[in-house]
Amino acid sequence: MSSLFNSTPAPVSSAGWGRTVATHKVLRNTYALLSMTLLFSAAVAALGVALKLPSPGIILTLVGYFGLLFLINKVQNSGWAIPAVFALTGFMGYTLGPVLSAQLALPGGGQTIALALGATGVTFFSLSAWVLATRKDFSFMGGFLFAGMVVALLAGLAGVFLQIPALSLAVSAMVALLSAGLILFETSRIVNGGETNYVMATVSLFVSLFNLFTSLLSLFGYGNND
């Protein structure tokens, strides 16, 4: 009986407390940088729509995207990391501008963009809140998601060059699902201490949000395309 009255809470280890503080710092910095890059990318996209900038084309888009990803990976721990992230997100905003212009030229294009944007926001906040509340570990999904994105990329390229609308629609649906999975995956890595670099976490979440939005835009606007 005496053990019941004399028991004291187990002390929290300094290592455990340190990991918690570090995780909160990464999470805070990630969401702060993500917010800024989203606003920057949106501004670049809006500028592209206003100036009617032409599409960079599939080759330049892929070279610029993967080249800037490679650069960020190389400088992720240096002072050049933040400028590199803004270069990538700005470039992706530039590639989005012509897509939005084409959508706006269709009947109901503005409503389609608003619907895709709203669905993207609701999906991101819902999935993030779920992971933050439950702290569930989705790291087991990493290999599957990576393989799925490779397949989606190859299928998407095939759809572009072969001009097969049904294939492009299927790829959009696949990418939307994979992007939602990547949001779960990356957020759980941050929460559970698997990701300690907020720059790389920001890039991962930004790319997932970008892909989710463009995929939903394609799906919602499918009825407006010939």
Buried (B, 14 or more C-beta within 10 A) or exposed (E): EEEEEEEEEEEEEEEEEEBEEEBEEBBEBBBEBBEBBBEBBBEBBBBBBEEEBEBBEEEEBEEBBEEBBEBBEEBBEEEBBBEBBBBBBBBBBBBBBBBBBBBEEBEBBEEBBEBBBEBBEEBBEEBBEEBBEEEEBBEEBBEEBEEBBEEBEEBBEBBEEEEBEEBBBBBBBBBBBBBBBBBBBBBBBBBBEBBBBBBBBBBBBBBBBBBBBBBBBBBBBEEBEE
